[in-house]
Amino acid sequence: MSKQLSTSFHRPSSFLRAAALVYVFLIVYASLYPFSGWQFAGVLPLVSLYGPLPRYWTWFDVLINIAGYIPLGILLVTAVSPLLRGFRAFVFALIVGTLLSLAMEVMQASLPSRVSSNLDLITNACGTFIGAFFGSMLSPVIFREDRMHYFSQRWQRFKSSRVLIIPMLWPLAQIYPQNYLFGHGDVLQVISAGLSAFFGHPFDLSYQIMVGYQLTAEQYWLSETIITATGMTGAILVLLYILHKTAPRIQLAMLMLAVTLLAKAMACALFFGPENALVWLTPGAIGGLLVGSLMLFGLIFSPQLIQRRMAICLLLICLLAVNILPDNQYFVSTLQTWSQGRFLNFNGVARFMAMIWPFVAIWFLLRSIYNLPHSE
């Protein structure tokens, strides 16, 4: 037993490495959003980084830049274990995080909508330093490979712990303001914007599909209830499908929902002001939460084959409703108070996460049967 434990202690964590890669991708996406208007400014990109610090800056920007790179430092330190540990892992994480920030600042010099700044480089490096420091301190206690492997084998059905990233990204998908609670995957809006730019006049695909039909207040209420219930139930069923029967499924499902709603409230408080932290908790959303809870009550102990099929069906229903229904006018009026300028970094990556999450979840559910250690 001790030999097996010692061997597992030196097993690298595929979950932590996948999480580090995902976080690097999100940083790149957030730093280079909106990926348009590339041009060479006529000066070397590094010139602005050698100059004096910018005259105009806010503590908000400084703290956001530091906070955004702290998780990167933690993930880099833990991802390279057991190959690198302690001080070596700390130095590796600091170098990689700083080089990543430097690359983003150099590329931002060619984007007219972004401003390359040496202050951003310094604060990002500080965030990486803090994250790498705490990661190297906490890694032997929290991120031990034997402990994570133990829970991975005991609580989940899949060979690789990387699949846990999918349900863990669901709370992050709530950050971007949406028409309906849990209404992710609105791709028609993006396609419509592209067609409008191409043809030179407004073009709304959902309006064309609905033939200009306008919903009544009661129909909006019912639509939000359906979208909230199907989106919530489908997302939690993804987690339940991953978990083994011996895992505390009820507690983990409740924790996932609580963290998701907390992320939604915090995002609304940040975007619209503290007084609007619960602006998303409309009568339709409350009804959807109740209906979704009743659906989960009947599905939480059902066979996992049923959970997988129901998750696919519910997520597809939610996707269909989100894409064809017209915008919620209550949401549109609320969105007018949202200033996206200071949140440009997070706006791009949050919107991308909200749009792509249900497609990733459905893709995983459709192919997951081939990755199971045993048939369903």
N, C-alpha and C positions, 0 to 999 in steps of 0.2 A: 504493500500500500504506500509506504514512504517513497519507494522507488518510483511508483507511478506519479505521486504528487510532485516529486522533484523533477521528473520529466515534463509534467504539465506546466510547472512553474516557468520552464524555459521555452514554452510554446508561444510564438508570436500571436498577437491578437489581430485577426483579420477584421474584426469590427472596428477597432481603433484606427487601423490603417485606412480602411474605407472611409471612416468618418473624417480623417485628416484630409484625404483627397477631395471629399465632398466640400469640406470647408474651404480648401484652397480654391476650388472651382467657384464657390459663392463669392469669395473675395475678388477674384478676377472679374466675375460678372458684375459685381457691385461697383468695382473701380472703373470699368470701361463702359458702363451703361451710359447713353443709349446706343453705342456702337455705330454712330452715324456722323458724317461730316469730317472724316479723317482728312487732315491736311498737314503739310510741313510748314512750320511757322517761320522758317528762314534762319533759325538759330539752332545750335546743338541742344538736344533735349536736356543735357546735364547742366547747361549754363544756369538755369533758374535754381538748381539745387545747390550751386556753389555761392549764390548771392546771399544777401542779408535776409533775415527772417521777415515774413510779410508784416506790414504795418497794421493791417486790420484782421483780427481773428477774435474768436469768442471761446470762452471756456467750454461751451457746449461742444464745439467742434473738436477741441482738444480731448475732452473726455470720451467722446464717441470714437475717435480714432484709436485711443488707448484701449477702450473696452472691446472694440472690434477685433483686435489682434491678441487679446489675452487667451481666448479659447484656442487660437491657432498655436500659441506657444505650448499650451497644455497638451494638445493633441499631437504635436510634433514630438514632444518628449516621450509620450507614452507609445506612439506609433513605432518608434525605432527600437523599443525594448523587445527582446533582450540583447540585440546586437550592440546597442549603446546604452549605457546606464550612467546615472549620477551626473558628474560634471561634464563628461563627454556628450551626453544627450542634451544637456543644457546648452553647451556651445553650439552643437549642431542645430538645435531649434532656433537659437538667436540668429545664427548666420542665415539660415534658410528664410526665416521670417523677414529679416532685414532686406535680403536680396529680392524677395517677392515684392515687398513694398517699393523698393527702388525700381524694379521693372514696371510696376504699375504707374509710378510717378513719371517715368520716362515716356511711357505710352500715352499717358494723359496729356502730355505736352502737344500731341497731335490731334487732340479732340477739342474743338472750340467750346463745347459745353462744359468742359472740365478745366480745373486750374491745377497745374502741377506746383507743388509747394514743398520746400525743404522742411517746413514745420510738420507737415503730414508724415514725411519720412521719419522724422525724429520721434513723433508721438507713436507711430506704428511700431517702431523699434522698441520703444519703452513698453508698449503693450505686450510685444513678444517676449521681452525680458521678464516682465512680471509673470506672464503665463508659463514660461519655461522654468522660472524659479519655483513657482508653486507646483508645477507639474513634476519636477524632479524630486520635490519634497514629499508629495502625496502619492507618487507612483508606486513606491513599495508598499503603501498601506491600502490604497483604494483600487489601483489599476493592476494589481498582481495578476499575472497570467493564469496561475492555478485557480485563483478565486473566480475570475471571470469565466474560465473554462468550466469550472464546477457549475456555476449558475447556467451557463450556456447549455451544458449537457442535461441538466436537471429540469430546466424550465422551458426550453424550446425544442422543436421537433426537427430542425434543420441542422445540417452538418456545419454550416458556416453561420457565424453570428452577424454577418453583414446585413442579413435580411431585417434585423432590428432597426436599421436606419430608416426604413420606409415608414413605420408607424411613428418613429421619433421625429420625423420631419413634418408630421401633420400639424402639431402646434405652431411651427414656424410658418406654415401656410396661412395662418389666421392673421398675420401681421398686416398684409395688404388689405385696405378697405374693399369690401365686396358688396354686391347688390343684396345678397341673401347670406344669412349665417350658414357656414359650411358649404357655400355655393362656389366650389372651385371648378377650374377647367373651362373658363369662358374664353374659348378660342375664336368664336365667331366675331367677337369684338375686335380682336387683333386683326383677323382677316378683313373685316369691314374697314378698319383704318387703313390697311394696305391698299385695298381696292379704291378707297376714297382718294388716296394720294395718287394712285395710278390714273384714275379717270378724271381727276380734277374737280370732283363734286361729291357731296356726301352720299355714302352708300352703306345701308344698314341691312345685313343679311338676315338678321332675326326679324326685322320688320317685313322683309320680303316673304319670309317663311310664314309668318303669322298673318300675311295679307293686310297689314295695317290694323289688326284687331287690338283694341285697347282693353286691358283688364279693369274690372271694377275693384273697389276697395276690398270687398269680400274675397274676390278672386286672388288679389295680391296676398291677402292673409292666408288663404288656402295654399297658394303656391309656395310661400315661405315655409309653411308648416311641412309640406312635402319635401322640399329641398333640404331643410334642416334635419328632418327625421331620416331621410335616406342617406344624406352625407355623413351624419353622425354614426348611424348604425353600420354603414359600409366601412367606414374608417376603423371603428373599434373591432369589427369582425375580422379585419386584416390582422390586427394584433392577436385576437383570440385564435385565429388559424395558425399563427406562428407558434403560439405557446403550447406546451405539453399539458396533458391533463393533470399532471401533478403540480403544476404551477398555480400560484394564487391568482387565478384569472379574474375573479370579481374585483379584488383589490387593485390589480394592475389596470384593469379597464376603467375603474373609477378614478385612479390616479391620472391616467392618460386624458380623460375627459376634463378633470379638474385643472390640469396644467394647460390644456388647450383653451379653456374658457378664461383662465387667468391671463394667458398670452393675448387673447382677444381684448380683454378689458384694459390691459396695460398699453396695448397698441393704440386703442381708441383714446385713452387718456393722453397719450403722447401726441397724437395727430390732431385731435379735436379739443383738447383741454380736459383737465381732471373732471369737470362737471359732466362730461360726455363719455365717461368710462364705460357706462352700460347702455350707450345709445343703440347698440345692436340687439338689446334684449326687448324686442317688440312682442306684441301678442302672438304673431305668427311664429316667431322664434321660440317663445315659451311653449306653444302648442307642439312644435316640432321636437323640442327636447323631451316633452312628456311622451309623445308617440314613439320617439326613438328609444326611450327607456323601456317602454312596454315591449317593443320589438326585441330589444336585447335580452329582456327577462325571459323571453321564450326561446332565444337562440343561443344563449351563453353556454348551455350544457348540451346542445345538439351535436350530432356527429360533425366532425371537422370538414367532411366532404360537403355537407349541407351548408356549413358556414362559408366555405370558399365560394360556392355557387351563389349563395344569397348576397355575399359581399360584391361579387361581380355584377349581379342584377341591380342591386341598389345603387352602386356607383354609376352604372350606366344610366339609370333613371334620373339620378341627380345631374349627370352631365347633360342629358337631353333637355331637362327642364331649364337648367342654367343658360344653355345656349339659345333656346328658341323663345324664351319668355322675354318680354320687353323689360327695360330697366325699371327698377323700383324708384318711383318719383320721390318717395320719402328719403331714400338713400342719396339720390342725386342732389336734393336740396341740402343735405348734410355735407356732402362732399365738397360743396362750394366753399365751405369754411376751411378746407384743408389746403395748407400751403406746402407744396411738395419741394420747394427749392432747397431748404436746409436738410431734407431727407432724401436727396437725390440718390445717394449711394444705396440706401435701404429700399427706396421705392422700386428700383429696377430689379433687385434680387428678390424682394418680397413678391412683386407681381409675377415674376418668373416662377417662383415656388408655388404660388396659388394656382397658376395656370397649369403647371405640369404635374402636380402631385397625383391627381386621380388617374392620369394616364400611366404613371409609373406603378401605382398600386394595382391597376387592372392588368398591366403587363406582367407584374410579378405573380399575380394570382393565376393567370392563364398558363404560365410556364413552370410554376412552382412544383407541380406534381412530379416533374422529372428530377427535382433536386432533393426529394424526400428520401431518407434512408430506407423507408419501406413504403409500400403502396398504401393508399387510403382505403 
